[in-house]
Every structure is written in structure tokens, then in C-alpha cells.
């Protein structure tokens, strides 16, 4: 699944950037050095458990954040990794009456699922006040279910990027485009120079949902994006046709696809990145910030050989689509609520932001806290986008529609990539799948 892989490689993002010489090397601060001196220690003697999917470097960084909380409050926090399948880990513990105090969920859709099972505790007024201070109303809504606030978005992945190989652009004499028409024109110029412009990860259906979401957010706007994500408007709506027709402009030309349609459908993530930076067969790959790590592993210098530009405006909205993780309380304890309040705070976000591989959806965490220039730029785009930022639509949908390999939206968009002329057929197939998932 994409979420576990994305989490693992996102942890190395800033490390890769620093290693490539793209930004000044920053010494990792200790969490105790980041926490305010002389906390009240109001939770001395309290023990609580946090469960999240992170392992390796990501786990170590999060444990520094937890240490900052301990230094401030006196609470002892233990960490448990859920592994790749958070639901499989939490399910038996919930059924057994022994859930962790706090769980960090890899998608907002799980908030509703666990709320329906009475497995979550509503956040108290102190946590909600922190959310209201530091987040736009949209993020608060994503952590809510049935008019109660259960979760806080604490970590983000930036999905509105197009990565390119600088030499391919130089050879073709093109600049990074700023809008969709420029992208289509530059793609043709690159193709005419002898290099296929795009390496699509056709075998990984989730990358196609990311592409659609960026185009749809830009052309249809945030309000329609919200409606479609809840299936309040059908996938046969004209706004969906507009987005698919725009995508059609870059996927319908054989010369635009490295290894053609057949090769595209056999290329997964991260192999699509390797075709740009390893074998250097293509010029661009459309995916999130974690491409930086794969580009580095392919031998490219991030910031020199491997560069990115923001996903170009297709309509009136400059799209910023994020993935991310939601922290929830599974026990109604002072320690759990205090930790969620800390994670939702500017203070907690800044502790984490100084460590590698982290982006914050907290609007009051200044990008200046990030340890390298690339992450600062990505963080600034989140802040600048304000209320127009949206969460990955497929992660908001029932998993049968938006998160299952070979089924639902993943499969229909793969079929559309094989036959991009059939916009109406793709819409009808998407709507049929959506009706089954939302019934």
C-alpha cells in the first residue's frame, strides 16, 4: 500500500536533500533542547502508550517529539509500531478492551470507522481550542465524525508536485511551466527533442488518483472537490469530465509516454522515478515530495539534477493536495488529551519541524523551522494555500473505492490510461464503483 511506503521514504527526505548538497546541513536538535525549560510536570507518574505506523528514522524522530512532551509534563510515553496495516493492529486491541491511549491513523476515513465502533474519545475543550488556533476549519472537519471532534492532523505529505530532470529540460530548451497549457506545450517540445516527457506509474493506481485530484481541485475548485470526495455529486458530473479531458491531453499521445502505453501499465512506483533519474529515459514524473529520496537513490542530486515545480494551475485554483496522519484518543485520560494538545500546538509542531522528513499542516508552524531549503519551500506552499488546501480524495473515500489495488477508482483510472478517449465510459465506471462503495 502506498501509505506505508510513502511514510517510510518521506522520513528520508531531508536527509537525502542534505546529502545531495542541495541545502545547508543542519544538526538535528535534541527534543529536550527544543522543549521549553521548566515545564510544570503536571503529569508526573502518568504512563501512556502511543501507536503509529512509523519505524526506523521516522520512529526515532517521533520519539524525540514524545521526549519533548515528557520533558514538559513528566508523563512517560511508550511507543508501539502498528506496522503496515494499522487497522489489523488496532482491531484486536480494540476488541480486547486494551487499545493504546493515543493512535495515529494514516487516513481520515478511519476516524469515522472507529467513531462508529465507539472506539474513540471526543477531544476535550483544551485540545479543540488548540486546533481552532492552529488549523483551518477544513482540517478540523477531517478529524471529526458525527459533529464531534476526535482527531488532529499532525503530519503531512505534499502531493502537488511535478519532478523533472533538469538536463532533459535544458536539452529541449524549455522552462518549468506555471500553468497547464504551458505544461502541454513544453511536453510536446520535449517529445520533439527525442525524450518522452512523462514517466507515469501506471501499475500503481494510487499515483493516478493523485494526478486526478490535482487536476480536479484546480478545475472544479475546493467546494466541488469536497462534494465529490463525499459522493454528494456523481462521478458523471461535468466537472469530472473536464478534469479527465485535461488529463487526456498528456496521456493520449504515445510519444508522451516512456515505453508507450504498454510499458506505462507495467511501471510501478518507484520504478517510474528510476526511468527519469536512473536510466534517464523520461523527463518528468508527477508525484509527491517523497520522490526526492528515490531520485537520490537513482544517483541524481536533488536540487541540481532532480528539481520540481508546483503542480501547474489547470483552472482557477493552484492545487495543493496533502496526505497525512491523524492523532486520536482511544482512552479518555488526562495524559492522552495532554499529548494531543501538545501535538496540535505550535510548540509541538516546531519541535518536529526541526527534524528530517516532516511537513506540518499547522498554519502557525513557520517554514523557517524546517532543516533544509526544499522542505521550507514545500512548507511555505502549504501555508500560502490557506483554505484551498485539500486532503487526498481517495484516502477520504471508502477503501473499496479509493484504496484497493485492482478495484474501484484505482482500476478505472488505469483503464482510462489505457483508453483515454473514453471519458464518458470512465465516468460511468467510476460512478458505478462509487455507488457500490457508498451504499
Secondary structure, DSSP 4 states (H G I P E B T S, - for coil): -HHHHHHHHHTTHHHHHHHTTSS---PPPPHHHHSPSS---TTTT-EEEEEES--HHHHHHHHHHHHHHHHHH--EEEEEE--S-HHHHHHHHHHTT---SEEEESSTHHHHHHHHTT------HHHHHHHHHHS-HHHHHHTEETTEE-EEEEEEEE--EEEEEHHHHHHHT----SBHHHHHHHHHHHHHTTSEEE---TT-HHHHHHHHHHHHHHHHHHHHHHHHHTTSS-TTSHHHHHHHHHHHHHHS-GGGBTTHHHHHHT--TTHHHHHHHTS--EEEEE--TTHHHHHHHTTPPBTTTEEEEEPPBSSSS---EEEEEEEEESS--HHHHHHHHHHHSHHHHHHHHTSSS-----TTS-GGGSSSHHHHHHHHHHHHHGGG-EE-HHHHS-HHHHS-TTSHHHHHHHHHHH-TT-HHHHHHHHHHHHHHHH-
